[in-house]
């Protein structure tokens, strides 16, 4: 792809680094921004700059937040003894949209994936184990995507918690195998949360 401007080429290159954005799509987006009022581009730049500088991760659940303790963790009406284990904030948003879950969350920040160089030490697993050891959690719900990496992560955490006093369940497999949680419709996801099953049963059926 030939560019008439080095500035344009640099902008397209940076835009194409985003996931799912190829060079042609990046070019279309950059040209769209050039056609907009300058103030709109400045607002986008400001928003992204503030995101990078000011964003926080909740000290309790590790979800993205504007404050040190997120709104969900600080909500007194949530069930403190029930914790749903998810990959990232997209899954929190998906489950919250069902309106059927009133517990807390623990955001791992990914899934175990040796091919991608992601091991247990790269995820927020140790802090989850410490929460369980403290006795503050009575039930964990595994709500990772039904993929090989998701199942591997579930099993690893399950083994780390063996012998501890905590009930471990997993969302019912209304979510299709290899489906990402964030793409599930709200009704299916809500039913999967409400009809969760003991994790040991999931192991027997896998």
N, C-alpha and C positions, 0 to 999 in steps of 0.2 A: 504494500500500500504506500503510494507516494504522497507526501505532504508538501503543500506550498508554504507552510509555516512551521518553524521549529517549535513555537509556542503551542500550536495546535497539536503537533505530534506528541509533545510532552504530556499535554492534558489527556489526550486519547490513551496514551500508554498507562498513565496513572489510573484512569477510569477502568481500563481493561484488566486491572489487577483484582477487581472485585469479583467474587464468585459468580459464575454464570454469565459474565459479561465478556463477549468476544470483541475483537477490534472493530468490527462494523457497528455493533450495538453501541460501543463506547463512542465512536465517531458521531453517531446519531444523537446521543445524549449530550455530548459536548457542543455540537452545533445548535441543539435546542436551547441550551443554556446561553449561548451567544445571542440568540434571538430574543431572549427575555430581557426585561428591564434590568439594569445593572444592580439595582437594589435587591432584586430577588436572588441573584447569585451571591450577593454579599450576605443575605440572610442565611443562605445554605452554608456558606463558609463559616459564618459565626456559630451556627448551630453545631456543626461538626467540630469546630475548635473547642466550644464549651463542653461537648460530649467527651472529648479526649482529656481535657484538663480537669473537669469537675465531677465526672461520673465516679460513683463509689460501688463497692460490693458489700452487701449486707454482712455484718459480722456474724450473724447467726446462721443464715441459710445460704450465703454466698451468691444470692441473686443480684442482678443489677439494680441499683437504687440511687436516689438523689441524696439520701441521708444514711447514717451509719447503720441504723436498724430499719429495715424496709417496713412499709405499711402493713404487710401481711403478718410479719413476726411481731409487730407492736400492737396488733389488733387484739384486745382482750376477749373478744367473742370467738376467736379461733380455738380449735381443740389442740392444746399444746402437746398432748401425748400421742398424737397421730401425725406421722411425717411421711410425705410422699417424696420419693427419691427420683429426680429427673436429671436429664442431661444438661439443659440450659434454659434460659428465660423464655424461649419460645414455647417450651413444654408447659411452663408455669402459666403462661398466657392462655394456652390451649385448654388446660384443665380448668382454669378460673372461668373461662367463657361458658363452661357447662353449668355453672351455678350449683353444682351438686357436691362439691367438696369443701369442707370447713376446717380441715386440718392445716398444718404447716408444710413447708417444703425443705428439701435439701438439694441444692444444685451442685452436681458433680463437676460441671465444666467440661464435659466430654464423655467418651466411652473408651474403654481399653481397646487399643488397636495396634498390635505390634507392627503391622505393615506400615502404619503411619508414624511409628516411633512414639506412640502414646502408651505409657505403662501406668500401673496403679499409683505410682509416686507422683504422677502428673495431674492426678485428679483429687478432689476434695473427699477422699475416702477416710483418711485417718481421723479427721474431725467428726465424721459421722460415727465412727466406731467409738470415739470418746463420748459423744452425746449419749449413745446407747449405754455405755459403761456407767455413766453418771446416774442412770435410772430415770431420766426425765422422759424417755420415750417408751411407750407401751406397744405400739405397732408401727412397723415400717411397711410402706407400700412401694414395691418396685414398679416404676412406670417408665422404664426405658423402652426405646423402640424395639420391635420384635425382629431384630437382626442378629447375626452371629456376634457382632461386637457388643450389642446390648445384652444378649444372653450371657456372654462371657463375663461382662461387668457385674451382672446380677449374681452370678455364681461365685465370683471372687469375693464380693461383699458378704454373701451368705456364709462362706467359709470363715471369713474374718469374725463373724458374729456368733459362731457356734459356741454353745455353752452359756450364752448370755440370756438374760430374762427379757426377751422381746419377741412379739409375734411378727412373723414376716409373711406378707402376702404379695401377690402380683396382680396387676390388672387383668381382667378376663380377656381372652384372646378374641374379642370382637374386633380387635385391631388386627388386620391381616399380617401374616408373616412377611418380613422385609419392608413393612410400611413404617414411615416416619410418623411419630406421634403428632407433630404439628399439622399434618395434612388430614388427620381423621376428622370426620364430621362431629359436631358437638353432641348429638344424640348418642352415637356409638361410643364416643369417648366417655361420656357421662355414665352410660350403662356399664362400661368396663371398670370404671372406678367403683361404682356402687356394688357390682357383682364380683369384686376381687376374690381371689382364691388363695389358699395357703401356698407359699412358694414351694414347699415340698411336693405338692401335687403337680405343680408345673414341671418339676424335675422328672417325675415319674412318666409324664406324658411326652417329654421331649426326646 
